[in-house]
Amino acid sequence: MDLTDAQGAVLAPTFRPHRRPDGRGRPWTDARAVMNGVLWVLRTGAPWQDLPTRYPPYLTCHRRFQQWQRAGRLDRLLQRLAEDLRDRGKIDLSEAFVDATFAGAKTGGLPLGLLAAAKGAKSWRSATVMVFLSPCTWPALHRMNPPLLPATLDARFLPDLPTRLIGDRGYDSDALDAIMMADYGIEMIARHRRGRRVPTQDGRPLRRTTRRWKIERLFAWLHNSRRLVTRWERHVENFLGLLHLACANILLRNL
């Protein structure tokens, strides 16, 4: 489904039409029409070449998408939407949820120059009651979740931090608990790993883990964007741009 008029009005300030200073040259294709084409590829997971003729040419849509990503416009769009929700009191930072999901990278290539022959990409997303604090990607070479959590928080869009961060048993780590409290002032809550001899949390905080279904539901929503299920983009910044756009699209649908 294409963008509605209300959604297009929200996008307009971020994607203003390009004009040459001298006024020459052909006018650029309407940004809303191009965005509809990009969203079709994101939603269906189809190759760019299969873009229907009712949208602008696929080369135009792909090129403009890359320009938006490199210019940071997709980041700014998600940040604007999150700030609007925060200002209207729709974001509850008393607790947030963290988890990870995998997307196979069929074309290979990883960020940070890590083993370009590897085929895995690990997508990290952090959510607060269906609102995304820090969606980002990491290579699947990182088997353990806890070491990447501080970097994920540092990539957040909003300056505010949650009071509590809730994860699964993979985040049960004394060292991680100390880092979260000392560096971020966040209480880390995770059920104890099997075999832990010295419990570090009592039952009252652990009751909050029963609400982890919220982030699982978030992953289900994101996987409705079939282009995120498998990473076909050779450049990781393009995949990250699609992830940010999927997060923004969820917020746009709930305007």
C-alpha positions as CSV (number, residue, x, y, z in Angstrom):
1,M,0.0,0.0,0.0
2,D,1.3,3.4,-1.0
3,L,1.7,6.4,1.3
4,T,-1.4,8.3,2.3
5,D,-1.6,12.1,2.0
6,A,-1.1,12.4,5.8
7,Q,2.0,10.2,5.7
8,G,3.3,12.1,2.7
9,A,2.9,15.4,4.6
10,V,5.0,14.0,7.4
11,L,7.8,13.0,4.9
12,A,7.8,16.2,3.0
13,P,10.1,18.3,5.3
14,T,12.7,15.6,5.2
15,F,12.6,14.8,1.5
16,R,12.3,18.3,-0.1
17,P,12.7,18.4,-3.9
18,H,16.2,19.0,-5.3
19,R,16.7,22.2,-7.3
20,R,19.8,23.3,-9.1
21,P,21.0,26.8,-8.2
22,D,20.9,27.9,-11.8
23,G,17.4,26.4,-12.3
24,R,18.5,24.3,-15.3
25,G,18.2,20.6,-15.9
26,R,15.2,18.3,-15.7
27,P,13.2,18.4,-12.4
28,W,13.7,15.4,-10.1
29,T,11.0,12.8,-9.8
30,D,8.6,13.5,-7.0
31,A,10.1,12.2,-3.7
32,R,6.8,10.6,-2.6
33,A,6.5,8.6,-5.8
34,V,10.1,7.4,-5.4
35,M,9.5,6.5,-1.7
36,N,6.4,4.5,-2.7
37,G,8.7,2.5,-5.1
38,V,11.3,1.9,-2.4
39,L,8.6,0.8,0.1
40,W,7.3,-1.7,-2.5
41,V,10.7,-3.3,-2.7
42,L,11.1,-3.3,1.1
43,R,7.7,-4.8,1.6
44,T,7.8,-7.5,-1.1
45,G,11.5,-8.4,-1.0
46,A,11.5,-8.4,-4.8
47,P,14.6,-7.3,-6.8
48,W,14.8,-3.7,-7.8
49,Q,14.5,-4.7,-11.5
50,D,10.9,-6.1,-10.8
51,L,9.5,-2.7,-9.7
52,P,6.1,-2.3,-11.3
53,T,5.7,0.4,-14.0
54,R,3.3,2.4,-11.9
55,Y,6.4,3.6,-9.9
56,P,9.3,5.6,-11.2
57,P,12.1,3.6,-13.0
58,Y,13.9,1.2,-10.6
59,L,17.3,2.9,-11.3
60,T,15.8,6.2,-10.1
61,C,14.3,4.7,-7.0
62,H,17.5,2.8,-6.1
63,R,19.8,5.8,-6.8
64,R,17.6,8.1,-4.7
65,F,17.4,5.6,-1.9
66,Q,21.2,5.5,-1.7
67,Q,21.4,9.3,-1.8
68,W,18.9,9.5,1.1
69,Q,20.8,7.0,3.1
70,R,24.3,8.6,2.6
71,A,22.9,12.0,3.4
72,G,21.4,10.7,6.7
73,R,17.8,11.5,5.7
74,L,16.4,8.1,6.7
75,D,18.1,8.5,10.1
76,R,16.6,12.0,10.5
77,L,13.1,10.7,9.5
78,L,13.2,8.0,12.2
79,Q,14.6,10.5,14.8
80,R,11.8,13.0,14.0
81,L,9.1,10.4,14.4
82,A,10.6,9.2,17.7
83,E,11.0,12.7,19.0
84,D,7.4,13.5,18.1
85,L,6.2,10.5,20.1
86,R,8.4,11.4,23.0
87,D,7.1,15.0,23.1
88,R,3.5,13.7,23.0
89,G,4.2,11.3,25.9
90,K,3.8,8.1,23.9
91,I,7.2,6.7,24.8
92,D,7.6,5.0,28.2
93,L,11.3,4.8,29.2
94,S,10.7,3.0,32.5
95,E,11.6,-0.2,30.7
96,A,13.0,-1.2,27.3
97,F,13.7,-4.6,25.7
98,V,16.7,-5.8,23.8
99,D,17.2,-8.9,21.6
100,A,18.7,-9.8,18.3
101,T,17.7,-11.5,15.1
102,F,19.6,-12.9,12.1
103,A,19.4,-12.2,8.4
104,G,21.5,-14.3,6.0
105,A,23.8,-12.1,3.8
106,K,23.7,-13.9,0.4
107,T,26.0,-11.5,-1.3
108,G,28.6,-11.6,1.5
109,G,30.5,-8.5,2.7
110,L,30.5,-7.3,6.3
111,P,31.0,-3.9,8.0
112,L,34.3,-2.9,9.6
113,G,36.3,-5.1,7.2
114,L,35.5,-8.3,9.2
115,L,36.0,-11.5,7.1
116,A,34.3,-10.5,3.9
117,A,33.7,-14.1,2.9
118,A,31.3,-14.7,5.8
119,K,27.7,-14.9,5.0
120,G,26.0,-13.8,8.2
121,A,24.6,-10.5,9.4
122,K,23.2,-9.9,12.8
123,S,20.5,-7.2,13.1
124,W,20.2,-5.6,16.5
125,R,17.1,-3.7,17.4
126,S,16.1,-2.3,20.8
127,A,12.5,-1.3,21.4
128,T,10.5,0.5,24.0
129,V,6.8,-0.4,23.8
130,M,6.9,-0.7,20.0
131,V,9.2,2.4,19.6
132,F,12.7,1.9,18.3
133,L,15.6,3.3,20.3
134,S,18.5,1.9,18.4
135,P,18.1,-0.4,15.4
136,C,21.5,-1.3,14.0
137,T,23.4,-4.2,12.4
138,W,26.4,-6.3,13.5
139,P,28.2,-9.2,11.8
140,A,27.2,-12.7,12.9
141,L,30.8,-13.4,13.9
142,H,29.8,-12.0,17.3
143,R,28.4,-15.1,18.9
144,M,27.7,-13.4,22.2
145,N,25.0,-10.7,22.6
146,P,26.3,-8.9,25.7
147,P,29.5,-7.4,24.2
148,L,27.5,-5.5,21.6
149,L,24.9,-4.0,23.9
150,P,26.9,-0.9,24.8
151,A,27.6,-0.1,21.2
152,T,23.9,-0.6,20.4
153,L,22.9,1.9,23.1
154,D,25.5,4.4,21.8
155,A,23.8,4.2,18.4
156,R,20.4,5.2,19.8
157,F,18.3,8.0,18.2
158,L,17.0,9.7,21.3
159,P,19.4,11.0,24.0
160,D,17.2,9.6,26.8
161,L,18.0,6.2,28.3
162,P,15.6,3.6,29.7
163,T,15.6,3.0,33.4
164,R,15.5,-0.8,33.0
165,L,16.7,-2.9,30.1
166,I,15.2,-6.4,29.8
167,G,16.7,-9.3,27.9
168,D,16.7,-13.1,27.7
169,R,19.1,-15.5,29.4
170,G,21.8,-14.5,26.9
171,Y,22.2,-11.2,28.7
172,D,22.7,-12.7,32.2
173,S,26.2,-11.5,32.9
174,D,27.7,-9.9,36.1
175,A,30.1,-7.9,34.0
176,L,27.3,-6.6,31.7
177,D,25.2,-5.7,34.8
178,A,28.2,-3.6,36.1
179,I,28.8,-1.8,32.8
180,M,25.1,-1.0,32.3
181,M,24.8,0.5,35.8
182,A,28.2,2.3,35.9
183,D,28.2,3.8,32.4
184,Y,24.5,4.2,31.6
185,G,22.7,4.1,34.9
186,I,20.5,1.2,33.6
187,E,19.3,-1.7,35.6
188,M,19.9,-4.9,33.5
189,I,17.2,-7.5,34.0
190,A,17.6,-11.1,32.6
191,R,16.6,-14.5,33.8
192,H,19.5,-16.5,35.2
193,R,21.4,-18.9,33.1
194,R,21.0,-22.5,33.9
195,G,23.6,-23.6,36.3
196,R,24.2,-20.2,37.9
197,R,25.3,-20.8,41.5
198,V,24.9,-17.4,43.0
199,P,21.6,-15.6,42.1
200,T,21.9,-11.9,41.5
201,Q,18.2,-10.9,41.1
202,D,15.1,-11.8,43.0
203,G,11.7,-12.7,41.6
204,R,10.2,-9.2,41.6
205,P,12.3,-7.6,38.8
206,L,12.3,-10.9,36.9
207,R,8.5,-10.6,36.5
208,R,9.2,-7.9,33.9
209,T,10.6,-10.5,31.6
210,T,7.1,-11.8,30.9
211,R,6.6,-8.7,28.8
212,R,9.4,-9.7,26.3
213,W,6.7,-10.7,23.9
214,K,6.7,-7.0,22.9
215,I,10.0,-7.2,21.2
216,E,9.2,-10.5,19.6
217,R,6.1,-8.9,18.1
218,L,8.3,-6.1,16.9
219,F,10.5,-8.6,15.0
220,A,7.3,-10.1,13.5
221,W,6.3,-6.6,12.2
222,L,9.8,-6.0,10.8
223,H,9.8,-9.3,9.1
224,N,6.7,-8.3,7.2
225,S,9.2,-6.2,5.2
226,R,10.5,-9.2,3.3
227,R,13.6,-7.4,2.1
228,L,14.9,-7.6,5.7
229,V,14.5,-11.4,6.1
230,T,17.5,-12.0,3.8
231,R,20.2,-9.4,3.2
232,W,20.6,-9.0,-0.6
233,E,22.3,-5.6,-0.4
234,R,26.0,-5.8,-0.9
235,H,26.7,-2.7,1.1
236,V,25.8,-2.9,4.7
237,E,24.8,0.8,4.8
238,N,22.0,0.0,2.3
239,F,20.7,-2.8,4.5
240,L,20.8,-0.5,7.5
241,G,18.9,2.1,5.6
242,L,16.1,-0.4,4.8
243,L,16.0,-1.4,8.5
244,H,15.6,2.3,9.5
245,L,12.9,2.8,6.8
246,A,11.0,-0.3,8.0
247,C,11.0,1.1,11.6
248,A,9.8,4.5,10.3
249,N,7.1,2.8,8.2
250,I,5.7,1.1,11.3
251,L,5.5,4.5,13.0
252,L,3.9,6.1,9.9
253,R,1.2,3.4,9.8
254,N,0.2,4.3,13.3
255,L,-0.1,8.1,12.8
